[in-house]
Amino acid sequence: MREGGGDPAERMLVAEVALDRGQYPVAAREYRLAAQAGEPAVAERAARVAYEYGQDAELERIARDWLARDPASEVARRFLAVALLNQDRVAEAEREFAALLASAYPSPAEGFIALQQSLDEVRNEAGAARMLGGLARAHPEVAEAHFAHGALALQSGDSPTALAAAGRALALRADWREARWLEVRARIAGGDCAGGVAASSALAAESTDADRLLHAWMLTSCERGAEARPIFEDLARGRLARPEALEGLAALDVEASRYDDAVNRYTELLATRRNTDRAFFGLGLVADRRDEEERAIRFYSRVTTGPRAGSAQLRAY
């Protein structure tokens, strides 16, 4: 089929067939050409296909075509910014996100929280952190700006930057629990287990099951699983944090090579119907450790969403 023109419905059909065959560049191109007819829903579908299958150059073209037809489209501008970021064109991406902050949200604070959440799964984590650092410097009075910068920095493995950003957020909002937890996580990631666990313990003592759960995970990060286990066990007897606590117990069992216990925990996690992607990944990991190849492939193949999806599919392959 030639590059331009053609029936959009036919283009979309070709794109879907290409997706089924794993021909992702072809699918993204055909969707882009279908979107040139000007239908917003087709443009969004085209952008999502290009984004989800890593076709960043096509995503940029789709988003620019879309913005040329509808300059006010926030969704198109967000896709353009992500495409630029994933191509490591950080300065260009920062300009697009700055425009979104100025126009798409009721306040910069709400905008930064939304941006942090939307960038959680971006492939260029280090670039995203640098970009948010630039945006935060333009909004030094906004605690959420520093928090978002710190969260992305920690996600990219830059714990010193994350710790400094958390400190700036807390200087503006001293009682912000999320920022205090970010500081704890950054400390532990940077190797300060003693200071991080002490702060984590204080936070867990004064608040909710969610805080106790986080404290247990911080203990496991510092190889203090024996202290974490009774917390996970207590939380697993409740309802609100039960799935996450079961996952924590299963992880400790896997680490101790108690594979039967781990399988039981992951099976219980599946029964809660929450975090099923984590349960299937864990079952796959146990089967992998036991050299049960067919079972491992079957479980890994069930993980199609969430942060473990990419790793699961690679392990299955």
SULWOPE-V529378 format. One line per field, one symbol per residue. ss: DSSP state (H for helix, E for strand, L for the rest). phi: phi as a letter, one per 30 degrees, with the letter a starting at -180 (. if undefined). A space follows every 10 residues. Layout:
ss->???
phi->???
This chain:
ss->LLLLLLLHHH HHHHHHHHHH LLLHHHHHHH HHHHHLLLLH HHHHHHHHHH HHLLLHHHHH HHHHHHHHHL LLLHHHHHHH HHHHHHLLLH HHHHHHHHHH HHHLLLLHHH HHHHHHHHLL LLLLHHHHHH HHHHHHHHLL LLHHHHHHHH HHHHHLLLHH HHHHHHHHHH HHLLLLHHHH HHHHHHHHHL LLHHHHHHHH HHHHHLLLHH HHHHHHHHHH HLLLHHHHHH HHHHHHLLLL LHHHHHHHHH HHHHHLLLHH HHHHHHHHHH HHLLLHHHHH HHHHHHHHHL LLHHHHHHHH HLLLLLLLHH HHHHHHL
phi->.ddcijdedd eddddddddd cicddddddd dedddddjde dddddddddd ddcicddddd dddddddddb dddddddddd ddddddcicd dddddddddd ddbcbdaeed dddddeddce cddddddddd ddddddddbd dcdddddddd ddddddjcdd dddddddddd dcbdcddedd dddddddddd jcdddddddd dddddcbced dddddddddd dchcdddded dedddddccd ceeddddddd ddddddicdd ddddddddde ddibhddddd dddddddddd icddddddde ddccbidced ddddddd
